[in-house]
């Protein structure tokens, strides 16, 4: 194989100069441009001086690909290709030539006309294969012989009260560690940062999140790669592709919270830091996170009809004594019954225990992987199981 590739390179040397780099985030475009490509004659699509008609070396976000005039490049490079495809599928039409269909047609034409293409991702899967099939292209697939993340250790830390959720982070800062703090939610980042600033007024913190404009975000991403802070707080705004390669960060404490983020995004966020002295990532999350057996949660609904004597006698033993509805919901954290009630000035409320989802067996999961069409049959089975459990 090596000899075959060597012969190919000898007979087909790369001598072209037209290069297109396609990414899925504005911040990632800025990062790649300033970190790697600034000295090679590339233009950044968002710059005021960019000439789309004559640009031959261009870094561009997939949203704006419809602006590119040239459709024949010597090399097309797409980084984080699954994310680019996902972003493409969700594009809105903000200009007569924009939108997902126009951008898709432009991308497919560019890919098919390119002399060479390079698709990069740490988790390329069937989505990328499907994308190539639709472009009528075939690729040579390569992967690392040894997983790059095999040295990392993970720990889950559940907490019941909000103030206890800061314990792992506080302990790390008190020990003098430099901490990366990914946060699943914007509001949680704000609260956590304010609490750490109150507890440690002399320590230095940096935030990167969606509340910042693009210029401030670009400046913050640049600083995080060159300066060491006691803690770096960021949301999914600092997406996959942005790497913090600087040495000096000791540990990652991920504020996972409840059910606000999927696994792919979570793993991308916690792996932005490439070099950890402890090789440890701690997920700090509420005790209710994905823990259906321990706390499945309750569905709250208001009872619109006036309760009769039978209902009054039925709810008397499950009526929660609380000053507010929020206080009643806090009481549910320590309860595990099927149904509870709360009476306020606005009326009567019922809290009904959520039905625990059907656990998929290993054989069922294996069949879905072998034949994706089985997923619909499996979902129907789960829905029937859930419906029967609710009736009981």
HUFEN-V143810 format. One record per pair of residues at least 12 apart in sequence whose C-alpha atoms are under 10 Angstrom apart, sorted by the first residue. I is the first residue (numbers start at 1). GAP is how many residues later the second one is. D is the distance in whole Angstrom. If there is no record, write none. Layout:
# HUFEN-V143810
i: [I;I]
gap: [GAP;GAP]
d: [D;D]
This chain:
# HUFEN-V143810
i: [14;14;14;14;15;16;16;16;16;16;17;17;17;17;17;17;18;18;18;18;18;18;18;18;18;18;18;18;18;19;19;19;19;19;19;19;19;19;19;19;19;19;19;19;20;20;20;20;20;20;20;20;20;20;20;20;20;20;20;20;20;20;20;20;20;21;21;21;21;21;21;21;21;21;21;21;21;21;21;21;21;21;22;22;22;22;22;22;22;22;22;22;22;22;22;22;22;22;22;23;23;23;23;23;23;23;23;23;23;23;23;23;23;23;23;24;24;24;24;24;24;24;24;24;24;24;24;24;24;24;24;24;24;24;25;25;25;25;25;25;25;25;25;25;25;25;25;26;26;26;26;26;26;26;26;27;27;27;27;27;27;27;27;27;27;27;27;28;28;28;28;28;28;28;28;28;28;28;29;29;29;29;29;29;29;29;29;30;30;30;30;30;30;30;30;30;30;30;30;30;31;31;31;31;31;31;31;32;32;32;32;32;32;33;33;33;34;35;35;37;37;37;40;41;41;41;41;42;42;42;42;42;43;43;43;43;43;43;44;44;44;44;44;45;45;45;45;45;45;45;45;46;46;46;46;51;51;52;52;52;52;53;53;53;53;54;54;54;55;55;55;56;56;56;56;56;56;57;57;57;58;59;60;61;61;62;62;62;62;62;62;62;62;62;62;63;63;63;63;63;63;63;63;63;63;63;64;64;64;64;65;65;65;65;65;65;65;65;66;66;66;66;66;66;66;66;66;66;66;66;67;67;67;67;68;68;68;69;70;71;71;71;71;71;71;71;71;71;72;72;72;72;72;72;72;73;73;73;73;73;73;73;73;74;74;74;74;74;75;75;75;75;75;75;75;75;76;76;76;76;76;76;76;76;76;76;77;77;77;77;77;77;78;78;78;78;78;79;79;79;79;79;79;79;80;80;80;80;80;80;80;80;81;81;81;81;81;81;81;81;81;81;81;82;82;82;82;82;82;82;82;82;82;82;83;83;83;83;83;83;83;84;85;85;85;85;86;87;88;88;88;88;88;89;89;89;91;91;104;105;107;108;108;108;108;108;108;109;110;111;111;111;111;112;112;112;112;117;117;118;118;119;119;120;121;121;121;122;122;122;122;122;122;122;123;123;124;124;148;149;149;149;150;151;151;151;152;152;152;152;152;152;153;153;153;153;153;154;154;154;154;154;154;155;155;155;155;155;155;156;156;156;156;156;156;156;156;157;157;157;157;157;157;157;157;157;158;158;158;158;158;158;158;158;158;159;159;159;159;159;159;159;160;160;160;160;160;160;161;161;161;162;162;163;163;164;164;165;165;165;165;165;165;165;166;166;166;166;166;166;167;168;168;168;168;168;169;169;169;169;169;169;169;169;169;169;169;170;170;170;170;172;172;172;172;172;172;173;173;173;173;173;173;174;176;176;176;177;177;177;177;177;177;177;177;177;178;178;178;178;178;178;178;178;178;178;178;178;178;178;179;179;179;179;179;179;179;179;179;179;179;179;179;179;179;180;180;180;180;180;180;180;180;180;180;180;180;180;180;180;180;180;180;180;180;181;181;181;181;181;181;181;181;181;181;181;181;181;181;181;181;181;182;182;182;182;182;182;182;182;182;182;182;182;182;182;182;182;182;182;182;182;183;183;183;183;183;183;183;183;183;183;183;183;183;183;183;184;184;184;184;184;184;184;184;184;184;184;184;184;184;184;185;185;185;185;185;185;185;185;185;185;186;186;186;186;186;186;186;188;188;188;188;189;189;189;189;189;189;189;190;190;190;190;192;192;193;193;193;193;193;193;196;200;202;203;203;203;204;204;204;204;204;205;205;205;205;205;205;206;206;206;206;206;206;206;206;206;206;206;207;207;207;207;207;207;207;207;208;208;208;208;208;208;208;208;208;208;209;209;209;209;209;209;210;210;210;210;210;211;212;217;217;221;221;221;221;222;224;224;224;224;225;225;225;225;225;225;225;226;226;226;226;227;227;227;228;228;228;228;229;229;230;230;230;231;231;231;231;232;232;233;233;233;234;234;235;235;235;236;236;236;236;236;236;237;238;238;238;239;239;239;239;240;240;240;240;240;240;240;240;241;241;241;242;242;242;242;242;243;243;243;243;243;244;244;244;244;244;245;245;245;245;245;246;246;246;246;247;247;247;247;247;248;248;248;249;249;249;249;249;249;249;250;250;250;250;250;250;250;250;251;251;251;251;251;251;251;251;251;252;252;252;252;252;252;252;252;252;252;252;253;253;253;253;253;253;254;254;254;254;254;254;254;254;254;255;255;255;255;255;255;256;256;256;256;256;256;257;257;257;257;257;257;257;258;258;258;258;258;258;259;259;259;259;259;260;266;270;270;287;288;291;292;292;292;292;293;293;293;294;294;294;294;295;295;295;295;295;295;295;295;296;296;296;296;296;296;296;297;297;297;297;297;297;297;297;297;297;297;298;298;298;298;298;298;298;298;298;298;298;298;298;298;299;299;299;299;299;299;299;300;300;300;300;300;300;300;300;300;301;301;301;301;301;301;302;302;302;302;302;302;302;302;302;303;303;303;303;303;304;304;304;305;305;306;306;307;307;315;315;315;315;315;316;316;317;317;318;318;318;318;318;318;318;319;319;319;319;319;319;319;319;320;320;320;320;320;321;321;321;321;322;322;322;323;323;323;324;324;324;324;325;325;325;325;328;328;328;328;328;329;329;332;332;336;337;337;337;338;338;338;338;338;339;339;339;339;340;340;353;354;354;355;355;355;355;355;355;356;356;356;356;357;357;357;357;357;358;358;358;358;358;358;358;358;359;360;360;360;360;364;365]
gap: [60;61;101;102;59;57;58;59;99;100;24;39;40;56;57;58;24;37;38;39;40;52;54;55;56;57;58;96;97;23;36;37;38;39;40;53;54;55;56;57;58;95;97;98;22;23;35;36;37;38;39;40;48;50;51;52;53;54;55;56;57;58;90;94;97;12;16;21;23;36;37;38;39;40;41;54;55;56;57;58;96;97;36;37;38;39;40;41;42;43;54;55;56;57;58;59;62;85;97;36;37;38;39;40;42;54;55;56;57;58;60;61;62;64;218;36;37;38;39;40;54;55;56;57;58;59;60;61;62;63;64;215;216;217;35;36;37;38;58;59;62;212;213;214;215;216;217;19;20;34;35;36;37;188;192;34;187;188;190;191;192;194;210;211;212;214;215;32;33;51;190;193;210;211;212;213;214;215;15;16;17;30;31;32;189;212;213;14;15;16;29;30;31;184;185;188;189;191;192;212;187;188;190;191;210;211;212;12;27;47;209;210;211;25;26;27;188;187;190;20;21;22;17;14;15;16;17;13;14;15;16;17;12;13;14;15;16;17;13;14;15;16;17;13;14;15;16;19;20;22;23;13;14;15;18;17;18;15;16;17;18;14;15;16;17;14;15;16;13;14;15;12;13;14;16;17;18;16;18;19;18;18;18;23;26;16;22;23;25;26;29;38;41;42;45;21;24;25;27;28;29;30;35;36;37;40;33;34;35;39;23;32;33;37;38;39;41;42;29;31;32;33;34;35;36;37;38;39;40;41;30;31;36;39;38;39;42;37;40;35;36;37;38;39;40;41;42;43;37;38;39;40;41;42;43;37;38;39;40;41;42;43;44;39;40;41;42;43;35;36;38;39;40;41;42;43;31;34;35;37;38;39;40;41;42;43;34;39;40;41;42;43;39;40;41;42;43;39;40;41;42;43;161;162;39;40;41;42;43;44;160;161;37;38;39;40;41;42;43;44;46;47;50;37;38;39;40;41;42;43;44;45;46;49;38;41;44;45;156;157;158;44;19;42;43;46;41;13;12;13;15;16;19;12;14;15;12;13;31;30;28;23;24;26;27;28;29;26;25;21;24;25;26;20;23;24;25;20;22;21;22;20;22;22;22;119;120;21;22;25;26;118;119;146;20;141;17;19;126;122;125;130;129;127;128;129;119;124;126;127;128;129;125;126;127;128;129;98;125;126;127;128;129;98;125;126;127;128;129;97;98;100;125;126;127;128;129;96;97;98;125;126;127;128;129;130;98;99;125;126;127;128;129;130;131;98;125;126;127;128;129;130;125;126;127;128;173;174;125;126;169;123;124;29;32;120;122;27;90;92;119;120;121;122;26;29;30;87;89;118;117;85;86;114;115;116;12;23;27;62;82;83;84;85;86;113;115;25;26;29;30;58;59;78;79;80;81;23;26;27;30;57;58;26;27;54;74;52;53;54;71;72;73;74;100;101;26;27;50;51;52;53;54;70;71;72;73;74;98;99;26;49;50;51;52;53;54;69;70;71;72;73;74;75;97;25;26;49;50;51;52;53;54;69;70;71;72;73;74;90;91;92;93;96;101;12;26;50;51;52;53;54;70;71;72;73;74;88;89;100;101;102;25;26;27;50;51;52;53;54;56;70;71;72;73;74;84;87;88;89;90;101;26;50;51;52;53;70;71;72;73;74;78;83;86;87;101;50;51;52;70;71;72;73;74;75;76;77;78;81;82;85;24;49;50;51;70;71;72;73;75;76;23;24;25;48;49;50;51;47;67;68;69;18;19;20;44;45;46;66;17;19;43;44;41;63;12;13;14;38;39;40;35;30;28;26;27;28;24;25;26;27;28;23;24;25;26;27;28;14;15;17;18;22;23;24;25;26;27;28;13;14;17;24;25;26;27;28;12;13;16;24;25;26;27;28;29;30;24;25;26;27;28;29;24;25;26;27;28;26;25;20;21;17;21;22;23;22;19;20;21;22;17;18;19;20;21;22;48;18;19;20;21;19;20;21;18;19;20;21;19;20;18;19;20;18;20;21;22;17;20;20;21;22;20;35;20;31;34;25;29;30;32;33;34;32;30;31;34;26;29;30;33;24;25;27;28;29;30;31;32;27;28;31;26;27;29;30;31;28;29;30;31;32;27;28;29;30;31;27;28;29;30;31;27;28;29;30;26;27;28;29;30;27;28;29;24;25;26;27;28;29;30;23;25;26;27;28;29;30;31;22;24;25;26;27;28;29;30;31;18;19;20;21;24;26;27;28;29;30;31;17;27;28;29;30;31;12;13;15;16;27;28;29;30;31;15;27;28;29;30;31;26;27;28;29;30;33;26;27;28;29;30;31;32;27;28;29;30;31;32;26;27;29;30;31;29;17;12;13;46;45;65;62;63;64;65;43;63;64;39;40;41;42;37;38;39;40;41;58;59;61;37;40;57;58;59;60;61;32;35;36;38;39;54;55;56;57;58;59;31;34;35;38;39;40;41;42;52;53;54;55;56;57;40;51;52;53;54;55;56;29;40;41;49;50;51;52;53;54;40;47;48;49;50;51;39;40;41;44;45;46;47;48;49;38;44;45;46;47;43;44;45;42;43;41;42;40;41;24;25;26;27;35;24;25;23;24;19;20;21;22;23;24;32;20;21;22;23;24;29;30;31;12;20;21;22;23;20;21;22;23;20;21;22;19;20;21;18;19;20;21;17;18;19;24;12;13;14;15;23;13;22;19;21;17;14;15;16;13;14;15;16;17;12;13;14;15;12;13;37;32;36;30;31;32;33;34;35;29;30;33;34;25;26;28;29;32;21;23;24;25;26;27;28;31;23;18;19;21;22;14;13]
d: [8;9;9;9;8;8;5;8;9;10;10;7;7;8;6;8;10;8;5;6;9;9;8;5;5;7;9;10;10;8;9;6;5;7;9;9;6;6;5;6;8;9;10;10;9;10;9;8;6;5;6;8;10;10;10;10;7;8;6;5;6;8;9;10;9;10;10;9;10;8;6;5;6;8;10;8;6;5;6;8;10;9;8;6;5;6;6;10;10;8;8;6;5;7;9;9;8;10;10;8;6;5;6;9;10;9;6;6;7;8;8;6;10;10;9;8;5;6;8;10;9;8;8;8;9;6;5;8;9;7;8;9;9;9;9;6;8;9;9;9;9;9;9;8;9;9;10;10;9;8;6;9;9;8;9;10;7;9;7;6;10;8;8;8;8;9;8;10;9;10;9;9;8;8;8;6;6;10;8;9;9;7;7;7;10;9;9;8;10;9;9;9;10;10;10;7;10;9;9;10;8;10;8;8;9;7;9;10;8;10;9;8;10;9;7;10;9;9;10;10;10;9;8;10;9;7;9;8;8;5;5;7;7;9;6;5;6;9;9;6;5;6;9;7;6;5;8;8;9;9;9;9;8;9;9;9;10;7;6;6;8;9;7;5;7;9;8;8;8;8;8;10;10;8;10;8;10;9;10;10;10;9;10;9;10;9;7;9;8;7;9;10;8;9;9;9;8;7;10;7;9;10;8;8;8;7;10;8;9;8;10;10;8;9;6;9;7;7;10;6;6;9;10;10;7;5;9;9;6;8;8;8;9;9;8;10;10;10;8;8;9;10;7;5;9;9;7;8;9;6;9;9;5;6;8;7;9;10;7;5;7;8;9;9;6;5;6;8;10;9;10;6;6;5;5;8;10;8;7;10;7;8;6;5;6;8;10;9;6;5;6;8;8;6;5;6;9;8;6;5;6;10;10;8;8;6;5;8;8;8;7;7;10;6;6;6;9;9;7;10;9;7;10;9;9;7;10;8;6;8;9;7;6;9;9;10;10;10;10;8;10;10;9;8;8;8;9;9;6;9;7;7;10;8;10;8;9;10;10;10;9;9;9;8;6;9;10;8;10;9;7;9;8;10;6;7;7;10;9;9;10;9;9;10;10;9;9;8;9;10;9;10;10;10;10;10;10;10;10;9;9;9;10;10;7;9;10;9;9;5;6;7;9;6;5;6;8;10;9;6;5;6;8;10;8;6;5;6;9;10;9;10;9;6;5;6;8;10;10;10;7;6;5;6;8;9;10;10;8;6;5;5;5;8;8;10;8;6;5;5;9;10;9;6;6;8;8;10;8;9;10;10;8;10;9;10;10;9;8;9;7;7;7;10;8;9;9;10;9;8;9;7;10;8;10;8;8;10;9;9;10;9;6;9;10;9;9;10;8;8;9;10;10;9;8;10;9;9;10;8;9;7;8;9;10;8;9;10;7;9;9;7;6;7;10;10;10;10;8;7;5;6;8;7;5;5;7;9;10;10;10;10;8;6;5;6;9;9;6;6;5;6;7;10;9;10;10;9;8;6;5;6;8;7;8;6;5;6;8;8;10;9;8;10;9;10;9;7;6;5;7;9;9;6;5;5;7;9;8;10;10;10;10;10;10;8;6;5;6;8;9;8;7;5;6;8;9;6;6;10;9;10;9;7;6;5;8;9;6;5;6;8;10;9;9;9;10;9;6;7;8;6;5;7;9;9;7;6;9;9;8;9;10;9;7;9;8;8;8;9;7;8;7;8;8;9;7;9;10;10;8;9;8;8;10;8;7;7;7;8;9;10;9;10;9;9;8;9;8;9;9;7;9;10;10;8;6;8;9;5;5;7;9;9;6;6;5;6;8;8;10;9;8;10;7;8;7;5;6;8;8;9;9;9;6;5;6;9;7;7;9;8;6;5;7;9;7;7;8;5;5;7;5;7;9;8;8;6;9;10;10;9;9;8;8;9;9;10;10;7;9;8;10;8;5;7;6;9;10;9;9;7;9;8;10;9;8;8;7;8;9;8;10;8;10;9;10;10;10;9;10;10;10;10;10;9;10;10;8;9;7;8;8;6;10;9;9;7;8;8;7;7;8;10;8;9;6;7;10;8;7;9;10;8;10;10;10;6;9;8;5;6;7;10;9;6;5;6;8;9;6;5;6;10;8;8;7;10;9;8;6;7;8;8;7;7;8;9;7;6;7;9;10;10;8;5;5;6;8;8;10;9;9;6;7;6;7;6;6;8;7;9;10;8;8;9;9;7;5;6;8;8;9;6;5;6;7;9;10;9;7;7;6;5;6;8;10;9;6;5;6;9;10;6;6;5;8;8;9;7;5;5;9;9;7;7;6;9;7;5;8;10;10;9;6;7;10;10;9;9;9;9;10;9;9;6;8;10;7;10;10;10;10;8;9;7;9;9;7;9;9;10;10;9;7;6;7;7;9;10;8;8;10;9;9;8;6;6;9;9;9;8;10;10;10;9;8;9;9;6;5;4;5;9;9;8;5;5;6;6;10;9;10;9;7;6;5;7;9;10;10;9;6;5;7;8;10;10;10;9;7;6;4;6;9;10;7;6;6;7;8;8;9;9;9;9;8;10;8;9;7;7;9;9;10;9;9;9;9;10;7;5;6;9;10;9;6;5;6;8;10;10;9;9;7;6;5;8;9;7;8;10;8;9;9;10;9;8;9;9;7;10;7;8;7;9;10;9;7;10;10;9;9;9;10;8;10;9;7;8;6;5;8;9;6;5;6;10;7;8;9;10;9;10;7;9;10;7;6;10;8;9;9;7;9;8;7;10;10;9;6;8;9;7;7;10;8;8;10;10;8;8;9]
